[in-house]
Amino acid sequence: MGINHSQLARMLCPVKHLGEYLKDPIATHQKLQDGDIKMRALVWPAMVYSGKIAGEHFNPQQVQNGLFEGYLLE
């Protein structure tokens, strides 16, 4: 499971790479699996941010907005 599952990988994807994942999910999923996209503690996963699609309201200028408002955390 985890990043090997396409739907879970989208939620676990570092939020700063979510736009890339939504544009090309197959290639970005492969980058996650290969370790080309690093999953670090300083970059929160998309699932902790608000939005119908986890992280869709992420603003890199105000990273605290919407944090811990993801639908999985309600």
Residue pairs with C-beta under 8 A, 6 or more apart in sequence:
1 8
2 8
2 9
2 12
3 9
3 12
3 29
3 32
3 33
3 39
4 33
6 25
6 29
9 21
9 29
9 32
9 33
10 18
10 21
10 25
10 29
10 46
10 54
11 45
11 46
11 47
11 54
11 72
12 32
12 39
12 45
12 46
12 47
13 21
13 28
13 32
13 37
13 45
13 46
13 55
14 37
14 38
14 39
14 40
14 43
14 44
14 45
14 46
15 43
15 44
15 45
15 46
15 48
15 49
15 55
15 58
16 43
16 58
16 60
17 28
17 37
18 46
18 54
18 55
18 56
18 58
20 28
21 28
21 29
21 46
22 53
28 37
31 37
32 39
39 45
44 63
44 67
45 55
46 54
46 55
46 58
46 70
47 54
47 55
47 70
47 72
47 73
48 54
48 55
48 67
48 68
48 69
48 70
48 73
49 55
49 56
49 57
49 58
49 66
49 67
49 69
49 70
50 56
50 57
50 66
50 69
50 70
50 71
51 57
51 58
51 66
51 70
52 71
54 70
54 71
54 72
55 70
57 65
57 66
58 66
59 65
59 66
